[in-house]
Amino acid sequence: MPSPEVTITVKELQILFNIFDFFEITYPLVDDFHLLDVSVDDNDYRIKVHTPDFKVFDTEFPGYADEFPAFHEFKECFLSSGCIKYDNVNDFERLYKNFKDRNKRIYFSPDTNILYHEFLSSSFLKQEKIPIAATVNAEIIDAMNFKYDTRMIDAIYRLAKINQDLVRPMYNRRVKKSRKAAYFAMREKKRLVPIEVAEVNGQPVNYAQKDLFIIKELQKFMSDSNVDVVLLTADRAVLDLCSITNLECFVFNVPARIETRNCSASSIQELIFGLATLFGFIKLDPVIIFGEFSNKNNLDELRLQFKNDKMHAQFMKDLRICRRLMDLKKTMPTKEMDF
């Protein structure tokens, strides 16, 4: 008999969390690939981060390691969820006031990596109009629709030593770089108030030239609109290009480590969502969480597969109650119903 499944939103993950006082997150295609532990700590959640050997995928899945978890992406999930922050985010907050004190209108424009890190929607810039360079937009769109073919799925299926049943459903679903573009960068863009910045003549012939085209597009936008722009990036190499071309730039420093810390419920929801979508699926104790699956209708959806019937019954009861309450709140938007 197939394991019971249900499709939920990111925020409905909280119903699953409420079942546990403590849970483990693992990657289910490799034995004992333990990513982190989460425990309830008063009103927050305490994270204990494990440091598995991500190089295991080079040996377990030779030729396909790029489709599997990597440490820098693991860290980016913490960053995009708000569980960790850029090392110098306080410096940017101080500089922001100086930028805004100018007589000329000033905008802040993200490089592609800033959109992947979902920094803007969680900061004081959320309500501002955000110019997005045509090259940044094109990079995201171009990456979104690469899918697994039969050859790749068959190869990964043969190499997987455990939980092979999780591999076949990934056929014709997005590969990792496309999941990253769709569920991080595009999802972030939908939360913002974007200004589409027009492209300039020509096309970047390689990845290194993309940064130069982003700068050219922002410079033209500045000239045409009589405004100032600060390019936000996490790539220090961009700073040199900006210095040469006289475009202002702020470089965010990505932390070298993931420090154990307390996180809010909403940050844990975003962290689990990020891990599930970037890695395709993860295991939360006896529950498989799929970030990529058939009939996925919006960017915020996840699918839960339960390996424990009692837990499934409890979750579905709580989910039905929660959804009924939320429906009731929509029909009776009074202060008394503000739950």
Secondary structure, DSSP 4 states (H G I P E B T S, - for coil): -PPPEEEEESTTHHHHHTT-SEEEEE-TTSTT-EEEEEEEETTEEEEEE----TTHHHHHSTT-GGGS--HHHHHHHHHHHTSS--TTHHHHHHHHHHHHTSSS-EEEEE-HHHHHTT-GGGSTTTTSEEEE-HHHHHHHHHHTT-B--HHHHHHHHHH--S-GGGTGGGTTSB-HHHHHIIIIIIHHHHHSEEEEPPP-SS--SSHHHHHHHHHHHHHHHHHHHT-EEEEEES-HHHHHHHHHHT-EEEEPPPPSS----EE-HHHHHHHHHHHHHHHSEEEETTEEEESS-TT--STTEEEEEES-HHHHHHHHHHHHHHHHHHHHHHH--SGGG--
